Amino acid sequence: MKSSVLLMLLVAVLVLLAGAPAAVESATCDVSQLSSCASAILISTPPTSECCSALKSQSSCFCQLMQNPSFAGFISRGREVAATCGVSIPACN
């Protein structure tokens, strides 16, 4: 019960914080697509194949997400989840 509430809360926060996708990569960057990774990031469950696929499809957006202070608390665990999925984190400027 507690994990489902956290998951719903994270999805709501991500959708609200994301608003519209960023103008620079408006066709591809959509943080709400990472909602399948919420439990892996929030409560350290193993990432699902859906989460790993989402991370791979959004990997070009990682620098943009890491520069957003709203996501600062999720970056460290997000890196671990990405590594578990075999997704590389780019070097950001």
HTML snippet that shows the backbone in 3Dmol.js (N, CA, C, O; Angstrom):
<script src="https://3Dmol.org/build/3Dmol-min.js"></script>
<div id="view" style="width:600px;height:400px;position:relative"></div>
<script>
const pdb = `
ATOM      1  N   MET A   1       0.823  -1.191   0.000  1.00  0.00           N
ATOM      2  CA  MET A   1       0.000   0.000   0.000  1.00  0.00           C
ATOM      3  C   MET A   1       0.866   1.253   0.000  1.00  0.00           C
ATOM      4  O   MET A   1       0.644   2.177  -0.782  1.00  0.00           O
ATOM      5  N   LYS A   2       1.864   1.270   0.896  1.00  0.00           N
ATOM      6  CA  LYS A   2       2.736   2.423   1.005  1.00  0.00           C
ATOM      7  C   LYS A   2       3.503   2.654  -0.296  1.00  0.00           C
ATOM      8  O   LYS A   2       3.655   3.797  -0.728  1.00  0.00           O
ATOM      9  N   SER A   3       3.990   1.574  -0.926  1.00  0.00           N
ATOM     10  CA  SER A   3       4.757   1.731  -2.168  1.00  0.00           C
ATOM     11  C   SER A   3       3.867   2.216  -3.308  1.00  0.00           C
ATOM     12  O   SER A   3       4.324   2.986  -4.153  1.00  0.00           O
ATOM     13  N   SER A   4       2.608   1.785  -3.352  1.00  0.00           N
ATOM     14  CA  SER A   4       1.726   2.250  -4.424  1.00  0.00           C
ATOM     15  C   SER A   4       1.399   3.729  -4.251  1.00  0.00           C
ATOM     16  O   SER A   4       1.240   4.444  -5.240  1.00  0.00           O
ATOM     17  N   VAL A   5       1.298   4.190  -3.026  1.00  0.00           N
ATOM     18  CA  VAL A   5       1.066   5.615  -2.780  1.00  0.00           C
ATOM     19  C   VAL A   5       2.293   6.412  -3.207  1.00  0.00           C
ATOM     20  O   VAL A   5       2.166   7.463  -3.835  1.00  0.00           O
ATOM     21  N   LEU A   6       3.487   5.911  -2.865  1.00  0.00           N
ATOM     22  CA  LEU A   6       4.716   6.593  -3.288  1.00  0.00           C
ATOM     23  C   LEU A   6       4.840   6.633  -4.802  1.00  0.00           C
ATOM     24  O   LEU A   6       5.251   7.644  -5.372  1.00  0.00           O
ATOM     25  N   LEU A   7       4.486   5.539  -5.445  1.00  0.00           N
ATOM     26  CA  LEU A   7       4.553   5.485  -6.894  1.00  0.00           C
ATOM     27  C   LEU A   7       3.606   6.507  -7.511  1.00  0.00           C
ATOM     28  O   LEU A   7       3.989   7.247  -8.417  1.00  0.00           O
ATOM     29  N   MET A   8       2.390   6.545  -7.026  1.00  0.00           N
ATOM     30  CA  MET A   8       1.425   7.505  -7.562  1.00  0.00           C
ATOM     31  C   MET A   8       1.882   8.932  -7.301  1.00  0.00           C
ATOM     32  O   MET A   8       1.708   9.803  -8.154  1.00  0.00           O
ATOM     33  N   LEU A   9       2.462   9.179  -6.138  1.00  0.00           N
ATOM     34  CA  LEU A   9       2.962  10.502  -5.813  1.00  0.00           C
ATOM     35  C   LEU A   9       4.104  10.894  -6.745  1.00  0.00           C
ATOM     36  O   LEU A   9       4.134  12.016  -7.249  1.00  0.00           O
ATOM     37  N   LEU A  10       5.040   9.981  -6.976  1.00  0.00           N
ATOM     38  CA  LEU A  10       6.155  10.293  -7.861  1.00  0.00           C
ATOM     39  C   LEU A  10       5.666  10.574  -9.275  1.00  0.00           C
ATOM     40  O   LEU A  10       6.117  11.532  -9.902  1.00  0.00           O
ATOM     41  N   VAL A  11       4.767   9.767  -9.781  1.00  0.00           N
ATOM     42  CA  VAL A  11       4.241   9.983 -11.130  1.00  0.00           C
ATOM     43  C   VAL A  11       3.577  11.348 -11.211  1.00  0.00           C
ATOM     44  O   VAL A  11       3.786  12.081 -12.178  1.00  0.00           O
ATOM     45  N   ALA A  12       2.783  11.698 -10.213  1.00  0.00           N
ATOM     46  CA  ALA A  12       2.117  13.001 -10.213  1.00  0.00           C
ATOM     47  C   ALA A  12       3.136  14.137 -10.186  1.00  0.00           C
ATOM     48  O   ALA A  12       2.997  15.125 -10.907  1.00  0.00           O
ATOM     49  N   VAL A  13       4.161  13.985  -9.345  1.00  0.00           N
ATOM     50  CA  VAL A  13       5.193  15.020  -9.257  1.00  0.00           C
ATOM     51  C   VAL A  13       5.942  15.139 -10.573  1.00  0.00           C
ATOM     52  O   VAL A  13       6.176  16.247 -11.056  1.00  0.00           O
ATOM     53  N   LEU A  14       6.320  14.008 -11.160  1.00  0.00           N
ATOM     54  CA  LEU A  14       7.053  14.048 -12.423  1.00  0.00           C
ATOM     55  C   LEU A  14       6.230  14.704 -13.523  1.00  0.00           C
ATOM     56  O   LEU A  14       6.759  15.491 -14.308  1.00  0.00           O
ATOM     57  N   VAL A  15       4.965  14.394 -13.585  1.00  0.00           N
ATOM     58  CA  VAL A  15       4.107  14.986 -14.610  1.00  0.00           C
ATOM     59  C   VAL A  15       3.969  16.487 -14.379  1.00  0.00           C
ATOM     60  O   VAL A  15       4.038  17.272 -15.325  1.00  0.00           O
ATOM     61  N   LEU A  16       3.775  16.887 -13.128  1.00  0.00           N
ATOM     62  CA  LEU A  16       3.648  18.308 -12.834  1.00  0.00           C
ATOM     63  C   LEU A  16       4.935  19.070 -13.096  1.00  0.00           C
ATOM     64  O   LEU A  16       4.914  20.168 -13.652  1.00  0.00           O
ATOM     65  N   LEU A  17       6.059  18.481 -12.692  1.00  0.00           N
ATOM     66  CA  LEU A  17       7.340  19.152 -12.900  1.00  0.00           C
ATOM     67  C   LEU A  17       7.727  19.204 -14.366  1.00  0.00           C
ATOM     68  O   LEU A  17       8.342  20.167 -14.823  1.00  0.00           O
ATOM     69  N   ALA A  18       7.370  18.179 -15.087  1.00  0.00           N
ATOM     70  CA  ALA A  18       7.731  18.126 -16.495  1.00  0.00           C
ATOM     71  C   ALA A  18       6.938  19.134 -17.301  1.00  0.00           C
ATOM     72  O   ALA A  18       7.465  19.750 -18.227  1.00  0.00           O
ATOM     73  N   GLY A  19       5.668  19.303 -16.948  1.00  0.00           N
ATOM     74  CA  GLY A  19       4.829  20.201 -17.727  1.00  0.00           C
ATOM     75  C   GLY A  19       4.882  19.770 -19.166  1.00  0.00           C
ATOM     76  O   GLY A  19       4.607  18.615 -19.490  1.00  0.00           O
ATOM     77  N   ALA A  20       5.230  20.683 -20.019  1.00  0.00           N
ATOM     78  CA  ALA A  20       5.443  20.348 -21.418  1.00  0.00           C
ATOM     79  C   ALA A  20       6.881  19.917 -21.578  1.00  0.00           C
ATOM     80  O   ALA A  20       7.750  20.416 -20.862  1.00  0.00           O
ATOM     81  N   PRO A  21       7.160  19.014 -22.484  1.00  0.00           N
ATOM     82  CA  PRO A  21       8.550  18.644 -22.735  1.00  0.00           C
ATOM     83  C   PRO A  21       9.378  19.867 -23.123  1.00  0.00           C
ATOM     84  O   PRO A  21       8.851  20.830 -23.679  1.00  0.00           O
ATOM     85  N   ALA A  22      10.655  19.821 -22.832  1.00  0.00           N
ATOM     86  CA  ALA A  22      11.533  20.958 -23.100  1.00  0.00           C
ATOM     87  C   ALA A  22      11.560  21.302 -24.578  1.00  0.00           C
ATOM     88  O   ALA A  22      11.466  20.424 -25.436  1.00  0.00           O
ATOM     89  N   ALA A  23      11.686  22.577 -24.862  1.00  0.00           N
ATOM     90  CA  ALA A  23      11.657  23.049 -26.243  1.00  0.00           C
ATOM     91  C   ALA A  23      12.826  22.512 -27.062  1.00  0.00           C
ATOM     92  O   ALA A  23      12.676  22.257 -28.257  1.00  0.00           O
ATOM     93  N   VAL A  24      13.985  22.336 -26.434  1.00  0.00           N
ATOM     94  CA  VAL A  24      15.162  21.888 -27.161  1.00  0.00           C
ATOM     95  C   VAL A  24      14.949  20.512 -27.784  1.00  0.00           C
ATOM     96  O   VAL A  24      15.359  20.270 -28.919  1.00  0.00           O
ATOM     97  N   GLU A  25      14.316  19.623 -27.048  1.00  0.00           N
ATOM     98  CA  GLU A  25      14.097  18.279 -27.543  1.00  0.00           C
ATOM     99  C   GLU A  25      12.628  17.915 -27.394  1.00  0.00           C
ATOM    100  O   GLU A  25      12.283  16.856 -26.869  1.00  0.00           O
ATOM    101  N   SER A  26      11.768  18.818 -27.867  1.00  0.00           N
ATOM    102  CA  SER A  26      10.342  18.660 -27.635  1.00  0.00           C
ATOM    103  C   SER A  26       9.779  17.370 -28.210  1.00  0.00           C
ATOM    104  O   SER A  26       8.768  16.870 -27.718  1.00  0.00           O
ATOM    105  N   ALA A  27      10.408  16.825 -29.233  1.00  0.00           N
ATOM    106  CA  ALA A  27       9.870  15.615 -29.848  1.00  0.00           C
ATOM    107  C   ALA A  27      10.210  14.361 -29.054  1.00  0.00           C
ATOM    108  O   ALA A  27       9.520  13.351 -29.191  1.00  0.00           O
ATOM    109  N   THR A  28      11.262  14.397 -28.222  1.00  0.00           N
ATOM    110  CA  THR A  28      11.696  13.168 -27.577  1.00  0.00           C
ATOM    111  C   THR A  28      11.722  13.197 -26.051  1.00  0.00           C
ATOM    112  O   THR A  28      11.492  12.156 -25.435  1.00  0.00           O
ATOM    113  N   CYS A  29      11.985  14.320 -25.419  1.00  0.00           N
ATOM    114  CA  CYS A  29      12.135  14.359 -23.964  1.00  0.00           C
ATOM    115  C   CYS A  29      10.780  14.471 -23.280  1.00  0.00           C
ATOM    116  O   CYS A  29      10.042  15.437 -23.476  1.00  0.00           O
ATOM    117  N   ASP A  30      10.472  13.465 -22.477  1.00  0.00           N
ATOM    118  CA  ASP A  30       9.217  13.441 -21.734  1.00  0.00           C
ATOM    119  C   ASP A  30       9.441  12.646 -20.463  1.00  0.00           C
ATOM    120  O   ASP A  30       9.397  11.416 -20.475  1.00  0.00           O
ATOM    121  N   VAL A  31       9.682  13.348 -19.366  1.00  0.00           N
ATOM    122  CA  VAL A  31      10.023  12.694 -18.101  1.00  0.00           C
ATOM    123  C   VAL A  31       8.919  11.762 -17.622  1.00  0.00           C
ATOM    124  O   VAL A  31       9.200  10.820 -16.881  1.00  0.00           O
ATOM    125  N   SER A  32       7.695  11.992 -18.016  1.00  0.00           N
ATOM    126  CA  SER A  32       6.614  11.105 -17.578  1.00  0.00           C
ATOM    127  C   SER A  32       6.787   9.687 -18.137  1.00  0.00           C
ATOM    128  O   SER A  32       6.206   8.741 -17.606  1.00  0.00           O
ATOM    129  N   GLN A  33       7.585   9.535 -19.206  1.00  0.00           N
ATOM    130  CA  GLN A  33       7.852   8.202 -19.744  1.00  0.00           C
ATOM    131  C   GLN A  33       8.710   7.373 -18.786  1.00  0.00           C
ATOM    132  O   GLN A  33       8.820   6.157 -18.940  1.00  0.00           O
ATOM    133  N   LEU A  34       9.312   8.030 -17.807  1.00  0.00           N
ATOM    134  CA  LEU A  34      10.141   7.322 -16.829  1.00  0.00           C
ATOM    135  C   LEU A  34       9.342   6.886 -15.609  1.00  0.00           C
ATOM    136  O   LEU A  34       9.923   6.413 -14.632  1.00  0.00           O
ATOM    137  N   SER A  35       8.038   7.034 -15.646  1.00  0.00           N
ATOM    138  CA  SER A  35       7.213   6.658 -14.494  1.00  0.00           C
ATOM    139  C   SER A  35       7.332   5.176 -14.154  1.00  0.00           C
ATOM    140  O   SER A  35       7.130   4.784 -13.004  1.00  0.00           O
ATOM    141  N   SER A  36       7.659   4.353 -15.147  1.00  0.00           N
ATOM    142  CA  SER A  36       7.830   2.919 -14.879  1.00  0.00           C
ATOM    143  C   SER A  36       9.056   2.642 -14.007  1.00  0.00           C
ATOM    144  O   SER A  36       9.233   1.525 -13.520  1.00  0.00           O
ATOM    145  N   CYS A  37       9.888   3.643 -13.813  1.00  0.00           N
ATOM    146  CA  CYS A  37      11.087   3.501 -12.979  1.00  0.00           C
ATOM    147  C   CYS A  37      10.875   4.021 -11.556  1.00  0.00           C
ATOM    148  O   CYS A  37      11.799   3.991 -10.743  1.00  0.00           O
ATOM    149  N   ALA A  38       9.686   4.487 -11.256  1.00  0.00           N
ATOM    150  CA  ALA A  38       9.435   5.117  -9.957  1.00  0.00           C
ATOM    151  C   ALA A  38       9.770   4.202  -8.785  1.00  0.00           C
ATOM    152  O   ALA A  38      10.453   4.625  -7.853  1.00  0.00           O
ATOM    153  N   SER A  39       9.306   2.968  -8.814  1.00  0.00           N
ATOM    154  CA  SER A  39       9.572   2.098  -7.667  1.00  0.00           C
ATOM    155  C   SER A  39      11.053   1.741  -7.566  1.00  0.00           C
ATOM    156  O   SER A  39      11.577   1.586  -6.463  1.00  0.00           O
ATOM    157  N   ALA A  40      11.724   1.611  -8.695  1.00  0.00           N
ATOM    158  CA  ALA A  40      13.158   1.313  -8.662  1.00  0.00           C
ATOM    159  C   ALA A  40      13.936   2.478  -8.059  1.00  0.00           C
ATOM    160  O   ALA A  40      14.914   2.270  -7.341  1.00  0.00           O
ATOM    161  N   ILE A  41      13.506   3.693  -8.347  1.00  0.00           N
ATOM    162  CA  ILE A  41      14.203   4.872  -7.840  1.00  0.00           C
ATOM    163  C   ILE A  41      13.797   5.186  -6.408  1.00  0.00           C
ATOM    164  O   ILE A  41      14.646   5.512  -5.578  1.00  0.00           O
ATOM    165  N   LEU A  42      12.506   5.090  -6.114  1.00  0.00           N
ATOM    166  CA  LEU A  42      12.022   5.488  -4.788  1.00  0.00           C
ATOM    167  C   LEU A  42      12.225   4.449  -3.702  1.00  0.00           C
ATOM    168  O   LEU A  42      12.605   4.792  -2.582  1.00  0.00           O
ATOM    169  N   ILE A  43      11.980   3.194  -4.013  1.00  0.00           N
ATOM    170  CA  ILE A  43      12.047   2.182  -2.954  1.00  0.00           C
ATOM    171  C   ILE A  43      13.025   1.052  -3.278  1.00  0.00           C
ATOM    172  O   ILE A  43      12.982  -0.017  -2.669  1.00  0.00           O
ATOM    173  N   SER A  44      13.898   1.306  -4.236  1.00  0.00           N
ATOM    174  CA  SER A  44      15.008   0.405  -4.554  1.00  0.00           C
ATOM    175  C   SER A  44      14.602  -1.001  -4.959  1.00  0.00           C
ATOM    176  O   SER A  44      15.304  -1.963  -4.648  1.00  0.00           O
ATOM    177  N   THR A  45      13.472  -1.131  -5.651  1.00  0.00           N
ATOM    178  CA  THR A  45      13.137  -2.427  -6.231  1.00  0.00           C
ATOM    179  C   THR A  45      13.950  -2.590  -7.507  1.00  0.00           C
ATOM    180  O   THR A  45      14.358  -1.587  -8.093  1.00  0.00           O
ATOM    181  N   PRO A  46      14.195  -3.788  -7.952  1.00  0.00           N
ATOM    182  CA  PRO A  46      14.925  -3.970  -9.206  1.00  0.00           C
ATOM    183  C   PRO A  46      14.137  -3.333 -10.362  1.00  0.00           C
ATOM    184  O   PRO A  46      12.911  -3.436 -10.405  1.00  0.00           O
ATOM    185  N   PRO A  47      14.834  -2.678 -11.292  1.00  0.00           N
ATOM    186  CA  PRO A  47      14.119  -2.067 -12.418  1.00  0.00           C
ATOM    187  C   PRO A  47      13.489  -3.133 -13.316  1.00  0.00           C
ATOM    188  O   PRO A  47      14.064  -4.199 -13.536  1.00  0.00           O
ATOM    189  N   THR A  48      12.323  -2.830 -13.816  1.00  0.00           N
ATOM    190  CA  THR A  48      11.637  -3.731 -14.742  1.00  0.00           C
ATOM    191  C   THR A  48      12.193  -3.545 -16.144  1.00  0.00           C
ATOM    192  O   THR A  48      12.905  -2.578 -16.413  1.00  0.00           O
ATOM    193  N   SER A  49      11.869  -4.470 -17.035  1.00  0.00           N
ATOM    194  CA  SER A  49      12.299  -4.318 -18.431  1.00  0.00           C
ATOM    195  C   SER A  49      11.659  -3.075 -19.045  1.00  0.00           C
ATOM    196  O   SER A  49      12.259  -2.425 -19.901  1.00  0.00           O
ATOM    197  N   GLU A  50      10.441  -2.743 -18.610  1.00  0.00           N
ATOM    198  CA  GLU A  50       9.780  -1.526 -19.097  1.00  0.00           C
ATOM    199  C   GLU A  50      10.560  -0.285 -18.659  1.00  0.00           C
ATOM    200  O   GLU A  50      10.735   0.652 -19.438  1.00  0.00           O
ATOM    201  N   CYS A  51      11.023  -0.285 -17.416  1.00  0.00           N
ATOM    202  CA  CYS A  51      11.833   0.825 -16.906  1.00  0.00           C
ATOM    203  C   CYS A  51      13.118   0.955 -17.720  1.00  0.00           C
ATOM    204  O   CYS A  51      13.481   2.052 -18.145  1.00  0.00           O
ATOM    205  N   CYS A  52      13.799  -0.159 -17.935  1.00  0.00           N
ATOM    206  CA  CYS A  52      15.059  -0.122 -18.688  1.00  0.00           C
ATOM    207  C   CYS A  52      14.836   0.386 -20.113  1.00  0.00           C
ATOM    208  O   CYS A  52      15.645   1.154 -20.632  1.00  0.00           O
ATOM    209  N   SER A  53      13.767  -0.031 -20.729  1.00  0.00           N
ATOM    210  CA  SER A  53      13.448   0.449 -22.085  1.00  0.00           C
ATOM    211  C   SER A  53      13.189   1.942 -22.075  1.00  0.00           C
ATOM    212  O   SER A  53      13.628   2.662 -22.972  1.00  0.00           O
ATOM    213  N   ALA A  54      12.473   2.409 -21.055  1.00  0.00           N
ATOM    214  CA  ALA A  54      12.187   3.841 -20.946  1.00  0.00           C
ATOM    215  C   ALA A  54      13.476   4.632 -20.741  1.00  0.00           C
ATOM    216  O   ALA A  54      13.659   5.689 -21.344  1.00  0.00           O
ATOM    217  N   LEU A  55      14.372   4.121 -19.887  1.00  0.00           N
ATOM    218  CA  LEU A  55      15.655   4.801 -19.669  1.00  0.00           C
ATOM    219  C   LEU A  55      16.451   4.890 -20.969  1.00  0.00           C
ATOM    220  O   LEU A  55      17.043   5.926 -21.274  1.00  0.00           O
ATOM    221  N   LYS A  56      16.460   3.801 -21.729  1.00  0.00           N
ATOM    222  CA  LYS A  56      17.186   3.806 -23.000  1.00  0.00           C
ATOM    223  C   LYS A  56      16.581   4.813 -23.966  1.00  0.00           C
ATOM    224  O   LYS A  56      17.310   5.532 -24.650  1.00  0.00           O
ATOM    225  N   SER A  57      15.257   4.873 -24.030  1.00  0.00           N
ATOM    226  CA  SER A  57      14.618   5.791 -24.975  1.00  0.00           C
ATOM    227  C   SER A  57      14.767   7.251 -24.554  1.00  0.00           C
ATOM    228  O   SER A  57      14.706   8.146 -25.398  1.00  0.00           O
ATOM    229  N   GLN A  58      14.958   7.499 -23.270  1.00  0.00           N
ATOM    230  CA  GLN A  58      15.097   8.874 -22.775  1.00  0.00           C
ATOM    231  C   GLN A  58      16.549   9.251 -22.459  1.00  0.00           C
ATOM    232  O   GLN A  58      16.792  10.312 -21.885  1.00  0.00           O
ATOM    233  N   SER A  59      17.504   8.413 -22.817  1.00  0.00           N
ATOM    234  CA  SER A  59      18.897   8.660 -22.433  1.00  0.00           C
ATOM    235  C   SER A  59      19.447   9.967 -22.995  1.00  0.00           C
ATOM    236  O   SER A  59      20.332  10.567 -22.384  1.00  0.00           O
ATOM    237  N   SER A  60      18.954  10.418 -24.126  1.00  0.00           N
ATOM    238  CA  SER A  60      19.431  11.692 -24.678  1.00  0.00           C
ATOM    239  C   SER A  60      18.941  12.878 -23.851  1.00  0.00           C
ATOM    240  O   SER A  60      19.395  14.004 -24.055  1.00  0.00           O
ATOM    241  N   CYS A  61      18.041  12.640 -22.941  1.00  0.00           N
ATOM    242  CA  CYS A  61      17.473  13.704 -22.090  1.00  0.00           C
ATOM    243  C   CYS A  61      18.130  13.773 -20.723  1.00  0.00           C
ATOM    244  O   CYS A  61      17.823  14.677 -19.946  1.00  0.00           O
ATOM    245  N   PHE A  62      19.021  12.850 -20.406  1.00  0.00           N
ATOM    246  CA  PHE A  62      19.584  12.770 -19.065  1.00  0.00           C
ATOM    247  C   PHE A  62      20.231  14.077 -18.617  1.00  0.00           C
ATOM    248  O   PHE A  62      20.018  14.502 -17.481  1.00  0.00           O
ATOM    249  N   CYS A  63      21.005  14.717 -19.469  1.00  0.00           N
ATOM    250  CA  CYS A  63      21.673  15.964 -19.063  1.00  0.00           C
ATOM    251  C   CYS A  63      20.645  17.026 -18.706  1.00  0.00           C
ATOM    252  O   CYS A  63      20.797  17.743 -17.717  1.00  0.00           O
ATOM    253  N   GLN A  64      19.620  17.119 -19.500  1.00  0.00           N
ATOM    254  CA  GLN A  64      18.546  18.075 -19.237  1.00  0.00           C
ATOM    255  C   GLN A  64      17.892  17.788 -17.884  1.00  0.00           C
ATOM    256  O   GLN A  64      17.636  18.711 -17.111  1.00  0.00           O
ATOM    257  N   LEU A  65      17.624  16.522 -17.599  1.00  0.00           N
ATOM    258  CA  LEU A  65      17.001  16.148 -16.328  1.00  0.00           C
ATOM    259  C   LEU A  65      17.928  16.408 -15.147  1.00  0.00           C
ATOM    260  O   LEU A  65      17.484  16.871 -14.096  1.00  0.00           O
ATOM    261  N   MET A  66      19.216  16.111 -15.318  1.00  0.00           N
ATOM    262  CA  MET A  66      20.175  16.289 -14.229  1.00  0.00           C
ATOM    263  C   MET A  66      20.396  17.759 -13.902  1.00  0.00           C
ATOM    264  O   MET A  66      20.794  18.089 -12.785  1.00  0.00           O
ATOM    265  N   GLN A  67      20.144  18.641 -14.853  1.00  0.00           N
ATOM    266  CA  GLN A  67      20.311  20.069 -14.613  1.00  0.00           C
ATOM    267  C   GLN A  67      19.081  20.692 -13.958  1.00  0.00           C
ATOM    268  O   GLN A  67      19.123  21.846 -13.532  1.00  0.00           O
ATOM    269  N   ASN A  68      18.002  19.947 -13.875  1.00  0.00           N
ATOM    270  CA  ASN A  68      16.770  20.442 -13.269  1.00  0.00           C
ATOM    271  C   ASN A  68      16.842  20.218 -11.760  1.00  0.00           C
ATOM    272  O   ASN A  68      16.875  19.071 -11.315  1.00  0.00           O
ATOM    273  N   PRO A  69      16.867  21.295 -10.961  1.00  0.00           N
ATOM    274  CA  PRO A  69      16.984  21.133  -9.508  1.00  0.00           C
ATOM    275  C   PRO A  69      15.825  20.349  -8.887  1.00  0.00           C
ATOM    276  O   PRO A  69      15.971  19.814  -7.788  1.00  0.00           O
ATOM    277  N   SER A  70      14.711  20.273  -9.548  1.00  0.00           N
ATOM    278  CA  SER A  70      13.566  19.522  -9.027  1.00  0.00           C
ATOM    279  C   SER A  70      13.841  18.026  -8.950  1.00  0.00           C
ATOM    280  O   SER A  70      13.197  17.315  -8.178  1.00  0.00           O
ATOM    281  N   PHE A  71      14.788  17.548  -9.741  1.00  0.00           N
ATOM    282  CA  PHE A  71      15.093  16.125  -9.781  1.00  0.00           C
ATOM    283  C   PHE A  71      16.359  15.768  -9.014  1.00  0.00           C
ATOM    284  O   PHE A  71      16.774  14.609  -9.022  1.00  0.00           O
ATOM    285  N   ALA A  72      16.980  16.739  -8.352  1.00  0.00           N
ATOM    286  CA  ALA A  72      18.266  16.529  -7.680  1.00  0.00           C
ATOM    287  C   ALA A  72      18.235  15.356  -6.697  1.00  0.00           C
ATOM    288  O   ALA A  72      19.206  14.605  -6.603  1.00  0.00           O
ATOM    289  N   GLY A  73      17.154  15.195  -5.980  1.00  0.00           N
ATOM    290  CA  GLY A  73      17.061  14.129  -4.998  1.00  0.00           C
ATOM    291  C   GLY A  73      16.952  12.738  -5.591  1.00  0.00           C
ATOM    292  O   GLY A  73      17.087  11.749  -4.871  1.00  0.00           O
ATOM    293  N   PHE A  74      16.710  12.645  -6.894  1.00  0.00           N
ATOM    294  CA  PHE A  74      16.522  11.353  -7.546  1.00  0.00           C
ATOM    295  C   PHE A  74      17.710  10.938  -8.412  1.00  0.00           C
ATOM    296  O   PHE A  74      17.750   9.809  -8.902  1.00  0.00           O
ATOM    297  N   ILE A  75      18.673  11.831  -8.605  1.00  0.00           N
ATOM    298  CA  ILE A  75      19.767  11.596  -9.556  1.00  0.00           C
ATOM    299  C   ILE A  75      20.656  10.432  -9.138  1.00  0.00           C
ATOM    300  O   ILE A  75      20.970   9.575  -9.963  1.00  0.00           O
ATOM    301  N   SER A  76      21.065  10.385  -7.878  1.00  0.00           N
ATOM    302  CA  SER A  76      21.976   9.335  -7.429  1.00  0.00           C
ATOM    303  C   SER A  76      21.381   7.949  -7.647  1.00  0.00           C
ATOM    304  O   SER A  76      22.026   7.082  -8.235  1.00  0.00           O
ATOM    305  N   ARG A  77      20.171   7.741  -7.181  1.00  0.00           N
ATOM    306  CA  ARG A  77      19.524   6.431  -7.355  1.00  0.00           C
ATOM    307  C   ARG A  77      19.202   6.189  -8.828  1.00  0.00           C
ATOM    308  O   ARG A  77      19.254   5.053  -9.298  1.00  0.00           O
ATOM    309  N   GLY A  78      18.871   7.251  -9.550  1.00  0.00           N
ATOM    310  CA  GLY A  78      18.616   7.117 -10.983  1.00  0.00           C
ATOM    311  C   GLY A  78      19.835   6.607 -11.731  1.00  0.00           C
ATOM    312  O   GLY A  78      19.713   5.814 -12.664  1.00  0.00           O
ATOM    313  N   ARG A  79      21.013   7.065 -11.320  1.00  0.00           N
ATOM    314  CA  ARG A  79      22.259   6.575 -11.929  1.00  0.00           C
ATOM    315  C   ARG A  79      22.439   5.077 -11.663  1.00  0.00           C
ATOM    316  O   ARG A  79      22.853   4.328 -12.548  1.00  0.00           O
ATOM    317  N   GLU A  80      22.129   4.654 -10.453  1.00  0.00           N
ATOM    318  CA  GLU A  80      22.244   3.236 -10.111  1.00  0.00           C
ATOM    319  C   GLU A  80      21.284   2.388 -10.942  1.00  0.00           C
ATOM    320  O   GLU A  80      21.649   1.320 -11.434  1.00  0.00           O
ATOM    321  N   VAL A  81      20.061   2.873 -11.090  1.00  0.00           N
ATOM    322  CA  VAL A  81      19.064   2.144 -11.875  1.00  0.00           C
ATOM    323  C   VAL A  81      19.518   2.065 -13.327  1.00  0.00           C
ATOM    324  O   VAL A  81      19.425   1.008 -13.950  1.00  0.00           O
ATOM    325  N   ALA A  82      20.007   3.177 -13.867  1.00  0.00           N
ATOM    326  CA  ALA A  82      20.495   3.184 -15.251  1.00  0.00           C
ATOM    327  C   ALA A  82      21.645   2.191 -15.426  1.00  0.00           C
ATOM    328  O   ALA A  82      21.692   1.470 -16.422  1.00  0.00           O
ATOM    329  N   ALA A  83      22.570   2.151 -14.469  1.00  0.00           N
ATOM    330  CA  ALA A  83      23.689   1.209 -14.545  1.00  0.00           C
ATOM    331  C   ALA A  83      23.187  -0.232 -14.521  1.00  0.00           C
ATOM    332  O   ALA A  83      23.688  -1.076 -15.264  1.00  0.00           O
ATOM    333  N   THR A  84      22.208  -0.514 -13.679  1.00  0.00           N
ATOM    334  CA  THR A  84      21.634  -1.856 -13.612  1.00  0.00           C
ATOM    335  C   THR A  84      21.032  -2.252 -14.963  1.00  0.00           C
ATOM    336  O   THR A  84      21.084  -3.412 -15.371  1.00  0.00           O
ATOM    337  N   CYS A  85      20.463  -1.260 -15.641  1.00  0.00           N
ATOM    338  CA  CYS A  85      19.848  -1.507 -16.951  1.00  0.00           C
ATOM    339  C   CYS A  85      20.862  -1.498 -18.091  1.00  0.00           C
ATOM    340  O   CYS A  85      20.512  -1.789 -19.235  1.00  0.00           O
ATOM    341  N   GLY A  86      22.111  -1.167 -17.787  1.00  0.00           N
ATOM    342  CA  GLY A  86      23.127  -1.103 -18.837  1.00  0.00           C
ATOM    343  C   GLY A  86      23.023   0.148 -19.695  1.00  0.00           C
ATOM    344  O   GLY A  86      23.475   0.163 -20.840  1.00  0.00           O
ATOM    345  N   VAL A  87      22.429   1.193 -19.141  1.00  0.00           N
ATOM    346  CA  VAL A  87      22.269   2.454 -19.869  1.00  0.00           C
ATOM    347  C   VAL A  87      23.370   3.414 -19.416  1.00  0.00           C
ATOM    348  O   VAL A  87      23.535   3.669 -18.223  1.00  0.00           O
ATOM    349  N   SER A  88      24.103   3.929 -20.366  1.00  0.00           N
ATOM    350  CA  SER A  88      25.196   4.849 -20.062  1.00  0.00           C
ATOM    351  C   SER A  88      24.670   6.246 -19.742  1.00  0.00           C
ATOM    352  O   SER A  88      23.709   6.719 -20.350  1.00  0.00           O
ATOM    353  N   ILE A  89      25.313   6.890 -18.785  1.00  0.00           N
ATOM    354  CA  ILE A  89      24.999   8.277 -18.441  1.00  0.00           C
ATOM    355  C   ILE A  89      25.994   9.159 -19.199  1.00  0.00           C
ATOM    356  O   ILE A  89      27.203   8.989 -19.040  1.00  0.00           O
ATOM    357  N   PRO A  90      25.517  10.084 -20.005  1.00  0.00           N
ATOM    358  CA  PRO A  90      26.439  10.928 -20.772  1.00  0.00           C
ATOM    359  C   PRO A  90      27.159  11.932 -19.871  1.00  0.00           C
ATOM    360  O   PRO A  90      26.688  12.262 -18.783  1.00  0.00           O
ATOM    361  N   ALA A  91      28.297  12.403 -20.346  1.00  0.00           N
ATOM    362  CA  ALA A  91      28.986  13.480 -19.668  1.00  0.00           C
ATOM    363  C   ALA A  91      28.274  14.777 -20.063  1.00  0.00           C
ATOM    364  O   ALA A  91      28.133  15.077 -21.249  1.00  0.00           O
ATOM    365  N   CYS A  92      27.836  15.527 -19.085  1.00  0.00           N
ATOM    366  CA  CYS A  92      27.072  16.750 -19.351  1.00  0.00           C
ATOM    367  C   CYS A  92      27.955  17.977 -19.188  1.00  0.00           C
ATOM    368  O   CYS A  92      28.889  17.986 -18.387  1.00  0.00           O
ATOM    369  N   ASN A  93      27.648  18.996 -19.950  1.00  0.00           N
ATOM    370  CA  ASN A  93      28.393  20.259 -19.851  1.00  0.00           C
ATOM    371  C   ASN A  93      27.965  21.048 -18.653  1.00  0.00           C
ATOM    372  O   ASN A  93      28.486  22.137 -18.413  1.00  0.00           O
TER     373      ASN A  93
END
`;
const viewer = $3Dmol.createViewer("view");
viewer.addModel(pdb, "pdb");
viewer.setStyle({}, {cartoon: {color: "spectrum"}});
viewer.zoomTo();
viewer.render();
</script>
